[in-house]
Amino acid sequence: MKRILLGLFCVLLSGVVMADEPSAVRKSVQASMLVSGTVEVATDGSVTHYTLDHPKALPKVVTGLLAQAVPAWRFRPVMVDGKPAAAKAPMSLRVVAKPQGDGNYSVSVVAVWFGDGVKNQSEVSAETISYKTRAQPVYPRDAADRQVSGTVYVLLKVGRDGNVTDAVAEQVNLRVVPSNTSEMVWCRRVLADAALYAMKRDRFNLPTVGEDVNRSFWVVRIPVAFDTHVAVREAAYGQWQAYVPGPVQRPDWASGRDSLGSADAVPEGGALLADTSLDLLTPLSGG
């Protein structure tokens, strides 16, 4: 694994021009992939079964890691009508390979996301938030000219009229590595501004039945991907990509909510309500 990952990081760094702060930029680069699948949880919160999507497309180091980690997970028991219930939910996992020095690398799960697997589809459509109108973010010209690519995870505060009352770029992860720290800050800012400009104009249909219908507001999380090669990005399941995680910021109206989970495990093009259906109690080894 060490030799494979060493070659991987050489490829990821080969196009990087090390300028003002080479050591800081180099240390920030990780190799990352999103892995999707499903997990089944017993009434006591233990894992009874899990599956991975397209397992043959995944590196053996990843499937081996998950074979050890996932069965040992423990979740807060899901309660239905006041009683513990078994649950099955879609999951998305952010797996990262981090350089440890001296040519050594560690591979770990750093973030998780669990979709709604308790309700059936007919109930979900009435019990969850959905788009009414959706604005399309515009790739900033200056970012495109510099081939800046990355994903902005936007948190939206949606009021009872379905309009966005506040919006924050929770995290901006880059896939093309800038030459220095100041350039990195600029890249994150320009992508975040473009995403927020569009997302603030979104309108939503609100839940009409269920336990969430009387909320004073809803927290929505939307990943917005900016990439000059969209088709390549979408075909990259099971492949390592350069990954420079950005700092996480949570507004006051979203702080203190453990159910929000991790931003960068949310599948691209997925998730509206930020809350996850399962609450993982086991600490992540890489988190």
Disulfide bonds with the S-S distance in Angstrom:
none
